[in-house]
Amino acid sequence: MKKTLYINLNGFAFHIDEDAYDKLNQYLRKIEGSFPDKDEAKEIVSDIEARIAELFSGKKKSSEQVITLKEVEEVIDTMGEPQEIADEDQAEPQSDGSNASMPGSPLYKKRLYRDPESRVLGGVCGGLGAYFDMDPLVFRVIFILAFVLYGASLPVYVVLWIVMPKALTITQKLEMKGPAGYESWEQHLKNEYKEVAEKFKQSRAYKDFSGSFSKRTDVVGDALRTLLRIVVSVVGVVLMFIAIAFLVSLIVTFTLGFTIMDFSGVGNYFTSLPALFVGAEDMVIGSVGLVLVTCIPLIVLFYLGFKLVFRFRSKYKIVAVSSLVLWIAGLILLFYAFARVAREYRVTEDVYQNEKLELPQSSVVYLKANVNTYMPTYHDHLFDFNRLDIYCADNKLYVQGRPRIDLVRGDSFAIEIKRSAKGKSISQAKINCQDIEFFWMLRDSTIHIDPLFTLRANSKLRDQGLNVVILVPESVQVEVADELEWVVNNRLDD
């Protein structure tokens, strides 16, 4: 029976047999011996032990399971063979010459992290630059241009800020910059130590023996850093100015009901127009949603500009998550209000009114327009909504519809009026039909009729329409006045 041991790898206890322990210990000693710097070797071996502990934990099915030699060999195959020491007397025997030149397998695959060392805000662009082996400035320019031109990059940046972890440990930084085999890991650490040593030497030399060349170099570096700070501050000021300009415009639009950026005239009645379509409850829900959807991105833009200018530390995750949650909540409220309004157009209903008329003594009937009906001028008209015209006069909004009038031969002299409208139910659609106001009267041989129909005060636009059919006997002729030519669709033969 093989002897078993308990070992500790990076704080994790494992039950391992003696052969497996010897193999693992030999493997770790080789790795430690391949680095001349002992402190450097200890740090690397510690990270490798942490990785091996992760692999062993994945293979264990119970806490009492013994790690065998086979499992150790599988882990070594996964990790890869360590680099041989350059001055080693004898090399390891190799069964296949073609495999001798193959580098060890990477310890960690390349992963996407935020780079805290090259961050301006959250390190997103720095992390993308490290992952794609590009200058982070390229991604910063792309995000700024996409925001200015389309406004779509801000939510993307916030989402990446939230989902991308920050590279804090050496392992994470190596994963961020690429696959890390033993050779690349060794080279990376050597470069880091060399860089720190050089900076230290330069600092001491500058204090004790700095010459004119080093002074000029420091001056150029300080100038470049100052220029970069100025550019970043200018970008921050521009972002703040854009955010404030749009916020002021939105506040004026939402409160006073007009905007200086509108050239059609509709914007001057911004707060009045929704009341033609939306009820009071839906108006509140939609208004809150619209304010959140439009103002939250501008507030975040102002915050980013403010942070670029004053360079203060803040809990950016709380700000980002809160802004995203509020923006999504506004979007949900806005869609909910639209859905409630769309429900008001679900059903169409017609209401009929029939009335027989007294035959005139003469053989001619005159069809004339009521003289007190408002006739809109061209410059008062704002827009059309199906058969309804919305126009303004005396700083108020008015709704008028164009009726369809048909003259039809019949056995009797009569008028038939059909009012139509939409609603969320048949009963509501009928109520909306009753909101249509249309007047006519027969006086002697003249029918006085409105060329337009209107809606009652505080009525909502529900696709109202009006059709008028006048039945005329064969013995009677009809003469249509000029002001009704545009609403009468057919003529009777003389």
N, C-alpha and C positions, 0 to 999 in steps of 0.2 A: 504494500500500500504506500502510495506516494505521500511525502510530507507536505503539509499545507501551511501557509503563512498568512498573516494579516498585514497589509501594507496601507499606507496613507498617500493618496495622490491628490494634491491640491485641496486637502480638507475632506476628501471622500475615502471611506474605508472599504477595502476589497479583500475577499478571501481568495487566495491564489496558490496554486501548487508550486513546488520548488523549482521544477524545470521552467515553468512559465516565468517565475520570478527572475531566474538567472538570465533568461533571454531578454526580458524587459530591462533589467539592470544594465546588461551589456549594451543594449541599444541606447539608453540614456547617457551612459558614460561616453560612448562614441560621439554623440552629439555635443556633449560638454567639452570633450577634448578637441573638437575640431575648431574651437574658437580660442585664440590666444589670450584674449582679455577675460579674466575670471568673472568679473562682475557682469560683463556682457553675457557670458555663457550661462550664468545662473538665471538671469532674467529670461533668456530664450528657453532654457530647459523648463522653467516654471510655467511658461505659456504652453509648451508642448505637453507637459504633464496634465494641464487643465484640459487640453483637447483629448488626450488619451482617456482621462477620467470620463469625459462625455461619451466617448465611444464604448467604454466598458459598461457604463450605466445603461446604454441602449441595448446591450447584449444580455444583461442580467434579467432573468425572469423572477427571481426571488432574492431576498437579502442574504440567504445562506448559500447561494450558488457559487461554486468555485471556478475562478478564471483558469482556463487550461492553456497549454502551450499552443494549441491550434488557434484559439481566440487571440492570443498575443500576436501570433504570426499574421493573422488577418488584419489586426490593427496596424501592424508595421507596414503591411502591403498598402493599406489605405493612406498612411502617413507618408510613406516613401522612405527609401534608404538614405541615411545621412551622408553628407559629403566626406570623402576620405581626407585625412590630414595630409598636407602637401609633403611633409618630410617623413611620412610613415615608412618603415623599412620594407614591409611586405604588403602588397595589395591583396584585397579579397579575391579569391578565385571566382572566375566568371564562366558560366556554362555557355553563354552565347555572346560572341563578340559584338554583335549588332546592338545588343542591349546595353553595352558598357557605356556608351556615350549618351544614353537617354538621361535627362535630368529627373530628379525626384518629383513625385507627384505633388501638386500644390496642397499646402495644409488647409487653406481656406479659399473658397471661390470669391470672385469679385462681387461686391455688394454695394448697394446705393445707400450712402450716409450723407448727413449734412456736415459740412466741413467747418468747424468752429474757428479754425486758424485763418481762414480767408473769407470770413463772413462780413457782409455789410449790414444785413438784417438778421436773417436766420441761418445763413450758410447753405441755402438751397442751391444757388447758382454755383457756389464753390464745390458742393458735392457732385452736381451734374458735370462740372468741368473735370473733376478727378475721375469720375466713372467713364466718361467718354474721351478722356485724355485730351481735353481742350482747355483753352483759356477761359476762366469763369466770366471774364468780361463779355465774351460772345453771348452767353446766356442772359447776362444782365441787360444787354442791349436788346435782345429778342423780347424779353419780358416787358421792357419799357415801351418799345415800339408797338407790341401787340396791345398793350393797355391803352396807349394814346389813340391807335387807329380803330381798335375793335372793342376795347374795354373788357375783354374776356380773360386776360391773363391774371388778373387779381385773384379770382376764386381758385384758379389752378395753382397759383403760388401758395395761397393759404392752405389748400389741401395738401400739397407737397410738404409744406412746413410742418403740418400735423403728423403725416404718416411716415416721413423720413426720420429715422433715429439719428441722434448726434454721435459722431465718432469721438469717443472719449479714451478708450484704451488703445494700447499699441496694436493689438490684434485687429480692432475695428478700423484703425487708420490704415493698416496694411490691406485689409479687405477692401477698403474704399479705393485704394490706389491700384489694386490689381492682384492677380494670383500670387501667393507668397509661398514658394518652395523654400527649402533650407538655404539655398544659395542666395535667392533674392532677399530673404529675411536677414541673412548675415550681412549682405551688402548694404541693405537699408540701415541697419543699426550702425554699421561702420561709418556710413555717410553722416548719420545723425551725430555720432560722437565727434567726427571730424569737424562738422559744421559748428557744434557747440565750442569745440576747442579753438577753432579759428576765430569765432566771435569773441571769445575770451581774450585771445592773444591780441586781437585788434583793439579791444577795449583797453588793455594794459599799455599797448604801444601808443595808443592815442593819448593816454594820460601822461606817459613818461617821455616818449620819443617821437611824438607826432611831427611829421614834416609838412611842408607846404602842399604836397600832393594829397596826403590823407585829409588835410583840412579842406581842400577844394572838393574832394569826393564827398565829404560830409555836408558841405554847403549845397552841392547838387542834389544829394539825397534829401536834405531838409526842404529844398525848393520844390522837388517833385512831390514830397508828402504834403507840403502846404498847398500846392496846386491841386492835388487830388482832393484834399479837404474842401477847397473852394468849389471845385466842380460838383462834389457830392452835396454841398450846402446849396448851391444854385439849383440843382435838380430837386432838392427838398423844398426850396422856396417855390419853384414852379408847380410842383405837385400840390402844395398848400394853396397857392393862388387859384389853380384850376378847381380844386375841391370847394373853396369858399365861393367862387363865382357861380358854380352850379348849385350849391346849397342855397345861396341867396335867391337865385332865380326860382328854385323849387318852392322856397318859403313864400315868395311873393305870389307865385302861381296858386299855391294851395290856400293862401289866406285872402288875397285881394281879388283873385279870379282872373288875372290876366298876366301875360308874360311878354317881355320885350323881344323875345326871340321868335315871336309868331308874326307872320305877315299875311295870313289869310283872314284875320278877323275873328276866327273861331276861338282862338286862345283868350280873347278878351272876355269870353263868357265861360271860362273853364269850369268854374264852380257851379254855374247854372245848368249847363248841358247835361251832366249826369243825372240831375233830378228828373229829366224827361224820361229816363229809362229805368232808373233804380229807385227802390223804396228806401225809407229812412234807415231801416236796420241794415240792409245790404250796403247802403252808402257808408255807414260807419265801418263795417267790416272791410269793404274794398278800400276805403281811405287809409285805414291803418296798414293794410297790406301794401298799398302803393307807396306810402311813406317809408316803410321798412325796406322795400325792394329798391327804391331809388336813392334813399339817403344813406343806408348802411355802407355801400361801396364808397361813397364820397367821404364819409366819416373815416373809414379805414384808410383811404387815400390821404386825407389830411394827417392822420396819425403817422403814416409812414413818412410823409414829408417832414413832419415835426421831429420825428426820431432822427432823420438824416441830418437835420440842421443842428439840433441840440445834443445828439449822441448820448441820450440817457439810457439807463438800464431799466427794463420793465419785464413783467411776466407776459411775454408775447404769446405764449400758448393760451393763456386765459383770454386775452384780447382776440386772438384769431378764432378760437372755438366759439366764444360768445357772439362775435360778429357773424360767423357762418350760421350758427343756430338761429339768430334773429332774422337773417336774410332768408333762410329756408322757411321760417315761420311766416314771414311776410308773403313769400311766394305761395304758400299753402292758403293763406287768407285770401289772397287775390284770386286764385283759381276757385276757391269756394264761393266767393261773391259772384264771379262770372257764371258758375254753374247754377246758382240760385236765379240769376237774371235769365239765363238761357231756358230755365224751366218755365218761365212766364210766356214762352212762345211755343209751347208744346201742342196746344189744341187750337183749332180754328173753328169758329162758329158764326152762323149768319142769323140775322133777325130781320123779318120781313114786315113791311107796312103797306097795306093795299087800301085804296080809297077811290070810290067812283066819283066822277065829276059831272056837273050839270052841263048838258050840251048848250053851246052858245046859240043865240038867235041867228047870228051871221054864219056864213060858211067858211070863215077864216078865223084861225086861232093864232094869237101872237105870243111868242115865247121871248120874254125879256128878263134881264138880270135885275136883281134887287139893287137899288141905287146906294144903299147904306153898307154894302159889303166892301170890306177892305181889300184893295188891290195892291199887292206889294210891288215896289219898284225894284229895278235890277240890283242896285247897290245894297239893298236891304237883305238880299237873299244870302243865307249862309251855306246850307247844304240840303240835299234830298235824302229822305229815308223811305225807300220804296215809293208809295204814292203820296207821301207827305212832304211838305216843304217847311223847313225851319228858317225863319228870318227874324230880324231884329228891328225894333223901332222904339224910340224913346228909352234906350237902355234896357229894354225888356225883350224876352224871347216869345215868339208867337209860332203856332203850328197851324198850318192850313193844308187841306187835302184837295186833290183834284177829282171831282166826281166824274163818273161816266154816265152820260145821258144818251139814251137811245129812243128814237121815235119809231113806233111800230104800229102797223095797221091792225085794227081789231074790230070786234062787233060793238064794243061800248067805248065810252070816253072815260078813261081811268088813269091813275098813276100808281106805280108800284116802286117802293123804295126798299132797297136791300142794304142793310148795314152789316159789315163783316169786321171781325177782330180776332186776335189770338189771346190765349190765356193759359194758365197752368191747369185749368179744368174747364168743362163746358159751362158751368155756372159763372165762373170768373170771366170767360170769353164773352158771355152774354152781357155781363155788367160793363165790360169794356166797349161793347157795341153801343150801349146806351150813352156813352160819353160823347158820341158823335153828335154835333149840333148842325142841323141843316134845316133851312126854312124856305117855305114856298107858300103861295096863295093864288087863288083864281079870282080875278076881279073882272066881271063882264066877260069879254072874250080874250082876256090877256092873262097868261100864266106868268107870275113874277116868281123867279127862282134864284137861289143863291148859286153863283158860278163856282164857289168854293165852299167846303165844309170845314168846320173848326172842331176843336176838342174843348171840353169843359175845363175850368181852372183846376190845376193840380192833377190832371189826368196824365197817365203814362203812355208812351208810344208803344202800341201793341199791334203794329202793322194794320191800323184801321183803314177801311176802304168803304166807298159808297157807290152803288149803282142805282140809277134812276131810269125806269122804263115808263114812257108815256104812250098809252094806247089811244089811237085816234081812228074814228070811223072813216069809211071810204068817202063820205059826203063832206068831210071837213079837210081843209088845207091848213098847213102850219107855216108861219113865217118866223124865222129865227133871227133875233137881233144880232148885230155884228159882235157885241161883247160876249156872246155865247158861242161863237163859231169854234172856239178852241176846245170846248167841252162836249159839244154835240157830235156824236160819232157817225151818224148816218142821216140821210134826208129822205123824206117821203116823195114819191113821184107826184108831180103836179097833175 
